[in-house]
Each structure stands twice: as structure tokens, then as C-alpha cells.
Amino acid sequence: VEEEVEDTESPDVDEEIEGAGEDVEEEVEETTQDTEEEIEETTQDVEEEVEDTESPDIGEEIEEAAEDVEEEVEETTQDAEEEIEETTQDVEEAVEGAGEDIEDVFDDEDDESLAPIDIDDEQFVTDEEIRVNRIEIDEPGFIVIQRDNDGEPGAIIGFSELVEESQEDEMMITIDTTLATPTLYASFYTDEGEEGVFEETIDTFVSDDVEQFEVVVVTVNEELTTPEQIVIDAVTLQEPGWLVLHASDDPDHEDLDTPETVIASEFVDAGTTTDIILEVSVDPDDVGLLWITVHQDTESAETFEFDTSDDELDPILEIDDEQLILQIWPDEDDADMESDE
């Protein structure tokens, strides 16, 4: 073993290793030189191709191609405008034809009876009357007002006189406000029994059109109301609120937004409340006029906090920007008579 090791460490082995290293260095140098030459040749080829691409012939071809594209765009735009014009004419003709078809449907005498009733979605009721804006019918009958019964039309609380034909003018229908609910229904019954007399069990209910609407009701018992106390027959509210008595000598009631005019208030639950009495704590002769308003209960429940410094504190109730303000003393008719005298 020792002899083999001495042979391995001999000068001959070192010479072989040194010779192999020199060979590797020569090969690396040659490879590097070849690679640099290839890069230079490739660069020259690319530059020549770029020069060919920038030649005047290519520029002319590009310009011609651009002109062709512009012509195609112009032709396509013109065709599109013509198609739009033709389509517009077709649509207008179709709409006109559809309108004539709709008119034919309503003019068809063989169609079933319709009762489209136009009535406001919400309205104030202060004189026991519901306002119907318009009705279109095919045969005589009655507009009927029904109270709510778990989301369906319930008991009848009022009905119109015989409506013989379509009406474009307002119609007023008297109801029993003590039986009203915050939600009411307007429907139509055709006159099938004794002519001109509403008979619930005989006249035919038309189910094609039933209009649901909401009401806020305040009706005053004028016979029992005195300067000392105001008697309210019925109040119907969508949500809990306040029945408020104001005193003011302003015939335009513009100062009722001030809490100084309040002389009495009564909390009222949602739904219908009957037989409310408001005691008058001032001499009406000293204030001139008494007014009833309905206020919301917006903050502390069942605590009247009307204060104009904060518009959110129990403000006067509004429907479509209209406030419920009712003059109750003196009665408006009496005031008109005194004015005439």
C-alpha cells in the first residue's frame, strides 16, 4: 500500500494534471471567440433587416392600407345609419299598431266588466268621506269601501250612490269612521238586484280591481263639542301619535308649528280610537280659533315633546307635504256666516 501511495504522488501525475488544465483553458478561449463572432454576425443581419423594413416601399404600402381602412369604415358607418333609420321606422309603426290594439281591447263590447278605481294611496279623512279620483266601468254599480281583515277586504263601512257610467271627476263616499281601519279597500259591485239600491248579498262583487289605500282619520262630533271641551268621534292612525289642540288667532294657522299654541294633547295608539275628549283650558274668546292637529310620536314613547328647535321631536304628521290641520272652533261654517253678516 505504501508503495502505491508513493507512485500516486510521483511527478508524472502532477504533470498530467497541469497539462489537462492548459487544454481546458484553450478550449474555453476558443469557444468564447466563436461566440463573439456569431453575435456580431447576427447583429449585422438584424440591422440590415431593419433598414429594409424602413424602406419607402413599406411606407407606401402602409399609407395605401390606411386609405383602404378609412373607406371601409365610412361605408360601414353609412350602412349602419341606414339600418338604424329603418329599424326606428319599424319600431314607431309597431308602437302605433300596439296602441290601436289596446284601444280595440277597451272598446270590445264582449270584454268582461272592469272596475279600475283611481284613489290616492294615502289620504286624510276629517269629514267622514273618502275621496275617489276617477272610476271606469262597463255597467252600473256601486263603489264600496271595506275595512281590513287580516290583509283582505272585510266588513263594508260605506258605499256610493249608483254609478251609472265612468266618472272622470272626484266622488266622495261617506263611511262610518268609528269602524275604519288604517288600511281600507275600494271595490266595485255591479247592480244586480233592485235598481239603484245597494244589496250586498245580491249585487255582484267585481274582483278584477280592488284598490288598497291608507287613511288617517280625525272626525269631530260637532253637536257635542263646546268651548269647554272638544269631542272626537274617531281617530285612526297608522302608528302611535298625538291628537293635539292648538289655540291661535291666525286664520292661516301658520303659527301652529310653535309649541306655545298647544293647550291640550292626548296620546293615541295605532288603529282606531273612539270617543276622545279634549278639555279646553283657555277662553276661546281670548285666542280666537281652536285647531286640531295630529303629531307623530318620534322620541320618548307616550311623552309629548313637540319643540320647533328640533324638527324630529313629535312633528305634525304630513301626507304628501300636506299637514292635517282642522279648525274646530268656531266651526268654519259658523265663521263664514258671521263674516257674511
C-alpha positions in Angstrom: 0.0 0.0 0.0 2.8 2.4 0.9 4.5 1.8 -2.4 1.2 2.5 -4.3 0.8 5.8 -2.5 4.3 6.8 -3.4 3.6 6.0 -7.1 0.4 8.3 -7.0 2.4 11.3 -5.6 5.0 11.0 -8.3 6.0 14.0 -10.5 4.4 12.3 -13.5 0.8 12.6 -12.1 1.3 16.3 -11.4 2.5 16.9 -14.9 -0.7 15.2 -16.3 -2.9 17.3 -14.2 -1.1 20.5 -15.3 -1.4 19.5 -18.9 -5.2 18.8 -18.6 -5.7 22.3 -17.1 -3.9 24.0 -20.0 -6.1 22.1 -22.5 -9.4 23.3 -20.8 -8.2 26.9 -20.8 -7.5 26.7 -24.6 -11.0 25.2 -25.3 -12.7 28.0 -23.2 -10.8 30.7 -25.1 -11.7 29.2 -28.5 -15.4 28.9 -27.5 -15.6 32.4 -26.3 -14.1 33.8 -29.5 -16.5 31.8 -31.7 -19.5 33.0 -29.7 -18.4 36.7 -30.0 -18.1 36.2 -33.8 -21.6 34.7 -34.0 -23.1 37.6 -32.0 -21.5 40.2 -34.3 -22.8 38.4 -37.4 -26.3 38.2 -36.0 -26.3 41.9 -35.1 -25.4 42.8 -38.6 -28.2 40.7 -40.1 -30.8 42.3 -37.8 -29.6 45.8 -38.7 -29.9 45.0 -42.4 -33.5 43.7 -41.9 -34.5 46.9 -40.0 -33.1 49.0 -42.9 -35.1 47.0 -45.4 -38.3 47.5 -43.2 -37.9 51.3 -43.2 -37.7 51.4 -47.0 -40.0 53.8 -48.9 -41.9 50.8 -50.4 -43.2 49.7 -46.9 -44.3 53.3 -46.1 -46.3 53.5 -49.3 -47.9 50.1 -48.6 -48.9 51.3 -45.1 -50.4 54.6 -46.5 -52.5 52.7 -49.0 -53.7 50.2 -46.4 -54.8 53.2 -44.1 -56.8 54.7 -47.0 -58.5 51.4 -47.6 -59.4 51.1 -43.9 -60.9 54.6 -43.9 -63.0 53.8 -46.9 -64.3 50.6 -45.3 -65.2 52.5 -42.1 -67.0 55.2 -44.0 -69.1 52.6 -45.9 -69.8 50.6 -42.7 -71.0 53.7 -40.9 -73.3 54.7 -43.7 -74.8 51.2 -43.8 -75.3 51.3 -40.0 -77.1 54.6 -40.2 -79.4 53.3 -42.8 -80.2 50.2 -40.7 -80.9 52.4 -37.6 -83.2 54.6 -39.6 -85.1 51.6 -41.0 -85.3 50.0 -37.5 -86.6 53.2 -35.9 -89.4 53.4 -38.5 -90.3 49.8 -37.8 -90.4 50.4 -34.1 -92.6 53.5 -34.5 -95.0 51.6 -36.7 -95.1 48.8 -34.2 -95.8 51.1 -31.3 -98.6 52.8 -33.2 -100.1 49.5 -34.1 -99.9 48.3 -30.4 -101.7 51.5 -29.3 -104.5 50.8 -31.7 -104.7 47.2 -30.4 -105.0 48.4 -26.8 -107.8 50.8 -27.8 -109.6 47.9 -29.5 -109.4 45.9 -26.3 -111.1 48.5 -24.3 -113.7 49.2 -27.0 -114.5 45.5 -27.3 -118.1 45.1 -26.0 -117.5 41.4 -25.4 -114.8 42.0 -22.7 -115.6 41.2 -19.1 -116.6 44.1 -16.8 -113.7 46.1 -15.4 -113.7 48.5 -12.4 -110.4 50.4 -12.4 -110.7 52.8 -9.4 -108.3 55.7 -9.1 -107.8 56.5 -5.4 -104.9 58.1 -3.5 -102.6 55.6 -1.7 -102.9 57.8 1.4 -105.4 60.4 2.5 -106.6 62.4 5.5 -110.3 61.9 6.4 -111.9 64.7 8.5 -115.5 64.7 7.4 -116.4 61.0 7.2 -115.8 60.9 3.5 -113.4 59.0 1.2 -112.3 60.7 -2.0 -112.2 58.7 -5.2 -110.5 60.5 -8.1 -111.9 58.5 -11.0 -113.6 55.3 -12.0 -114.0 53.5 -15.3 -116.8 50.9 -15.5 -118.7 49.0 -18.2 -122.0 48.7 -16.3 -123.8 50.4 -13.5 -122.9 49.6 -9.9 -121.5 50.9 -6.6 -118.1 51.8 -5.2 -117.8 50.0 -1.9 -115.4 50.8 1.0 -114.3 47.9 3.2 -112.3 47.7 6.3 -109.2 45.5 6.6 -109.5 41.9 7.8 -106.0 40.3 8.1 -104.9 41.7 4.8 -108.1 41.1 2.9 -111.2 43.2 2.3 -113.5 42.8 5.3 -116.8 44.4 6.5 -118.4 47.1 4.4 -118.2 50.6 6.1 -119.6 52.7 3.3 -120.7 52.7 -0.4 -121.6 55.2 -3.1 -124.8 56.0 -4.7 -125.4 54.2 -8.0 -122.7 55.0 -10.5 -124.2 54.6 -14.0 -121.2 55.3 -16.1 -117.5 56.0 -15.9 -116.6 59.2 -14.0 -113.6 61.5 -14.5 -114.5 63.8 -11.7 -113.9 63.3 -7.9 -116.5 61.4 -6.0 -117.0 61.5 -2.2 -118.2 58.3 -0.4 -119.5 58.5 3.2 -118.1 55.9 5.6 -118.6 55.1 9.3 -115.2 56.3 10.7 -115.8 54.5 14.0 -115.4 51.2 12.1 -112.4 52.3 10.0 -109.1 50.6 10.0 -105.7 52.2 9.0 -105.9 50.2 5.7 -109.1 50.3 3.7 -110.2 48.8 0.3 -112.2 50.3 -2.5 -114.0 47.8 -4.7 -116.9 47.7 -7.2 -120.2 45.8 -7.1 -122.5 45.6 -10.2 -126.1 46.5 -9.6 -127.9 43.1 -9.9 -130.9 43.5 -7.6 -133.4 46.3 -7.1 -132.2 49.1 -9.5 -130.3 51.8 -7.7 -130.3 50.1 -4.3 -127.1 48.6 -2.9 -127.7 45.0 -1.8 -124.6 43.3 -0.5 -125.9 39.7 -0.8 -127.4 40.3 -4.3 -125.1 42.7 -6.1 -122.0 41.1 -7.7 -118.6 41.8 -6.3 -116.1 42.5 -9.2 -112.8 41.0 -8.1 -110.7 42.3 -11.1 -109.9 45.5 -9.4 -109.7 46.1 -5.6 -107.7 49.2 -4.6 -105.9 49.2 -1.2 -105.2 52.5 0.5 -104.2 54.0 3.8 -106.0 56.7 5.9 -105.5 59.0 8.8 -108.9 59.8 10.3 -110.0 62.6 12.7 -113.7 63.3 13.0 -115.1 65.8 15.4 -118.6 65.5 17.0 -119.8 69.0 16.2 -123.1 68.5 18.2 -121.3 67.7 21.5 -118.3 70.0 21.1 -118.4 73.1 23.2 -115.9 75.9 24.0 -115.0 74.0 27.1 -114.4 70.6 25.6 -113.8 69.1 22.2 -115.4 65.7 21.5 -113.7 63.5 18.9 -115.8 60.6 17.4 -112.9 58.7 16.0 -109.1 58.9 15.3 -107.4 56.3 13.1 -103.6 56.3 12.9 -101.1 54.1 11.1 -98.7 54.4 14.0 -99.0 55.7 17.6 -99.2 59.5 17.7 -100.7 62.5 19.4 -104.0 64.4 19.0 -103.2 68.0 19.8 -105.4 71.0 20.4 -103.9 74.4 19.4 -105.2 77.9 20.1 -104.3 80.6 17.6 -105.9 83.7 16.2 -104.1 83.3 12.9 -106.8 82.3 10.3 -103.9 80.9 8.1 -102.7 78.8 11.1 -99.1 79.5 10.2 -98.0 79.6 13.8 -99.2 76.1 14.7 -95.6 74.9 14.4 -94.8 76.7 17.6 -95.3 74.9 20.9 -96.7 78.0 22.5 -100.0 77.4 20.8 -100.5 73.9 22.3 -103.2 73.8 25.0 -104.0 70.1 25.2 -102.6 66.8 23.9 -103.8 63.2 24.0 -101.7 60.1 23.2 -103.4 57.8 20.6 -102.5 54.2 19.8 -102.2 52.9 16.2 -105.6 51.7 14.9 -108.9 53.4 15.6 -109.8 55.1 18.9 -113.3 56.5 19.6 -114.8 59.0 21.9 -111.9 61.2 22.8 -112.5 64.3 24.9 -110.0 67.2 25.0 -110.5 69.7 27.7 -110.1 73.4 26.7 -108.0 75.2 29.4 -108.3 78.7 27.9 -111.1 81.0 27.0 -111.6 80.6 23.2 -112.6 84.3 23.1 -109.1 85.2 24.2 -107.4 83.2 21.4 -110.0 83.4 18.6 -109.6 80.0 17.0 -109.1 76.4 18.1 -107.3 73.8 15.8 -106.8 70.1 15.9 -103.6 68.5 14.5 -102.1 65.1 14.6 -98.4 64.7 15.7 -96.0 61.8 15.4 -94.6 60.2 18.5 -90.9 60.1 17.4 -88.8 60.1 20.6 -89.7 59.0 24.1 -92.8 56.8 23.8 -96.0 58.3 25.1 -94.2 61.6 26.1 -95.2 64.7 24.1 -92.0 66.5 23.2 -93.1 68.9 20.4 -90.4 71.5 20.1 -89.7 73.5 17.0 -86.0 73.8 17.9 -85.7 70.1 16.8 -87.8 69.1 13.8 -87.6 65.5 14.8 -89.4 65.9 18.1 -93.0 64.8 17.6 -93.7 66.9 14.4 -97.1 67.5 12.8 -98.0 64.5 10.7 -97.8 65.0 6.9 -99.1 63.2 3.8 -97.5 64.3 0.5 -96.3 67.5 2.2 -99.8 68.2 3.5 -100.5 68.6 7.2 -103.7 67.5 8.9 -104.9 70.8 10.4 -108.6 71.0 11.3 -110.4 74.2 12.5 -112.9 73.2 15.2 -113.9 76.4 17.0 -115.7 78.3 15.8 -117.0 75.9 13.2 -115.8 77.0 9.7 -119.5 77.3 8.5 -120.3 79.5 11.5 -117.3 81.6 10.9 -118.4 82.1 7.3 -121.9 83.1 8.4 -120.5 85.7 10.8 -118.3 87.0 8.1 -121.3 87.4 5.7 -123.3 89.2 8.4 
